[in-house]
Amino acid sequence: MKRLEIDPKKHGVGRTVVVVDDNPTIRKMLAQAFLSDGFKICGEADNGKEGVALAKRIKPDLVTLDLSMPVMNGLEAASELRNLFPKTPIILFTMYGDDVVNDEAIKAGVNLVLSKTTALSTLVDHAHALIGR
């Protein structure tokens, strides 16, 4: 049996992430970006309420949230997640990255707001910077 070789360039090895977005295509793209970087678990949820419940179960190293989602939006979810996981980095990955959103996101406990036009590799790089690796 062949041993699985771990690519030293993959910084996410052993890390877990929760991706919360109501658009399944975007959610899958984000999940694939993290998994291809070596993250061991990428939990997916399509609204903030499911994202919070999933985070409680897997205790992620990082959470990405969309802003506009049904049931519970990204800012509401960020606020709950910040209370549950005071040190876990939260990235708001949204189409709406204006100053008002940035201010509200900071108040909700979001560490970084990125536009969905940002390259996925840049998102992953920011994730590592926030996690501290």
Backbone torsions as a table, in degrees:
resi	resn	phi	psi	omega
1	MET	NA	135.7	-179.8
2	LYS	-81.2	137.9	175.5
3	ARG	-77.8	142.5	176.9
4	LEU	-76.0	120.1	178.9
5	GLU	-87.2	134.5	177.9
6	ILE	-97.8	122.6	179.8
7	ASP	-69.5	117.7	-178.2
8	PRO	-63.7	-17.2	178.7
9	LYS	-79.2	-13.0	179.2
10	LYS	-86.8	107.0	-173.2
11	HIS	-81.7	-15.6	-174.4
12	GLY	-85.6	2.8	-175.0
13	VAL	-51.6	126.1	178.2
14	GLY	84.3	-5.8	-177.6
15	ARG	-90.0	158.1	176.7
16	THR	-123.3	147.9	-179.4
17	VAL	-140.5	147.2	171.5
18	VAL	-115.3	125.2	178.8
19	VAL	-108.5	121.7	-177.8
20	VAL	-121.2	112.9	179.6
21	ASP	-157.7	136.8	-178.9
22	ASP	-79.4	-8.6	176.9
23	ASN	-93.8	110.6	-175.4
24	PRO	-61.6	-32.4	179.4
25	THR	-66.1	-47.1	179.1
26	ILE	-65.3	-42.1	179.6
27	ARG	-58.8	-44.9	-179.9
28	LYS	-66.1	-39.4	178.7
29	MET	-63.3	-43.5	178.7
30	LEU	-64.1	-46.4	179.7
31	ALA	-57.8	-45.4	-179.5
32	GLN	-63.7	-38.3	179.0
33	ALA	-61.5	-43.3	179.6
34	PHE	-71.2	-43.8	-179.5
35	LEU	-64.5	-38.2	179.6
36	SER	-71.0	-15.9	175.5
37	ASP	-91.1	3.4	174.4
38	GLY	102.1	-1.6	177.1
39	PHE	-58.1	137.0	-175.9
40	LYS	-82.3	-30.5	179.6
41	ILE	-133.2	133.8	172.0
42	CYS	-130.7	98.7	177.4
43	GLY	-80.8	143.7	-178.4
44	GLU	-123.6	140.6	176.1
45	ALA	-142.4	151.3	-177.0
46	ASP	-105.2	6.9	170.5
47	ASN	-156.7	166.6	-174.9
48	GLY	-61.3	-38.6	-178.9
49	LYS	-63.3	-45.4	177.0
50	GLU	-64.8	-37.3	179.8
51	GLY	-62.7	-42.0	178.6
52	VAL	-65.0	-44.7	179.4
53	ALA	-61.9	-41.9	179.2
54	LEU	-65.5	-42.8	179.4
55	ALA	-61.8	-37.1	177.3
56	LYS	-60.7	-36.2	-178.7
57	ARG	-75.7	-44.9	-172.6
58	ILE	-102.9	-5.6	177.9
59	LYS	44.9	71.5	-173.0
60	PRO	-71.2	159.8	173.3
61	ASP	-82.4	-16.4	-175.9
62	LEU	-158.5	148.0	174.4
63	VAL	-130.6	134.7	169.4
64	THR	-113.3	137.5	-177.5
65	LEU	-128.5	141.8	167.2
66	ASP	-83.3	157.7	178.5
67	LEU	-82.0	-55.0	-172.3
68	SER	-96.4	105.7	179.9
69	MET	-141.8	155.7	175.9
70	PRO	-72.9	167.8	176.5
71	VAL	69.3	-62.8	178.1
72	MET	-145.6	123.4	-178.1
73	ASN	-78.1	174.6	-175.7
74	GLY	-63.1	-35.4	-179.9
75	LEU	-70.7	-39.9	177.1
76	GLU	-64.6	-42.7	179.0
77	ALA	-64.8	-41.7	180.0
78	ALA	-59.5	-42.5	-179.7
79	SER	-62.1	-44.8	177.6
80	GLU	-65.2	-44.5	-179.7
81	LEU	-62.2	-39.2	-179.7
82	ARG	-62.6	-38.0	177.3
83	ASN	-67.2	-38.4	-179.0
84	LEU	-76.4	-39.6	-174.7
85	PHE	-130.4	80.9	-173.0
86	PRO	-60.1	-24.7	-176.1
87	LYS	-106.0	-7.2	-177.8
88	THR	-74.1	124.7	178.5
89	PRO	-65.1	140.0	178.0
90	ILE	-124.5	126.5	176.3
91	ILE	-112.1	127.1	173.3
92	LEU	-92.6	112.3	-177.2
93	PHE	-107.8	102.3	-165.6
94	THR	-141.3	160.7	172.7
95	MET	-81.3	-17.1	-173.5
96	TYR	-108.8	82.3	-175.9
97	GLY	-108.2	43.9	-179.6
98	ASP	-84.2	177.2	-175.9
99	ASP	-61.9	-37.0	179.7
100	VAL	-63.3	-45.9	178.6
101	VAL	-62.1	-43.7	179.1
102	ASN	-58.1	-45.7	-179.9
103	ASP	-62.8	-45.4	179.5
104	GLU	-65.0	-38.5	-179.9
105	ALA	-64.0	-42.9	179.1
106	ILE	-62.2	-43.2	178.1
107	LYS	-61.7	-32.9	-178.7
108	ALA	-81.1	-8.4	178.0
109	GLY	102.4	10.0	178.5
110	VAL	-73.6	137.0	179.2
111	ASN	-83.7	-32.7	-174.0
112	LEU	-153.2	137.6	173.9
113	VAL	-110.4	124.3	177.9
114	LEU	-124.2	143.6	176.6
115	SER	-76.9	147.0	177.5
116	LYS	-67.7	-6.0	173.9
117	THR	-83.7	-7.5	178.2
118	THR	-67.5	139.1	177.1
119	ALA	-61.4	142.6	-179.5
120	LEU	-61.5	-33.6	177.9
121	SER	-64.0	-34.8	177.0
122	THR	-68.9	-40.8	176.4
123	LEU	-58.5	-47.3	-179.5
124	VAL	-63.4	-40.5	177.4
125	ASP	-61.4	-44.8	177.4
126	HIS	-62.5	-39.3	178.6
127	ALA	-58.4	-45.8	179.3
128	HIS	-64.1	-39.3	178.7
129	ALA	-61.9	-40.7	-179.1
130	LEU	-71.6	-37.4	179.0
131	ILE	-70.4	-30.4	178.1
132	GLY	99.1	34.4	178.1
133	ARG	-140.6	NA	NA
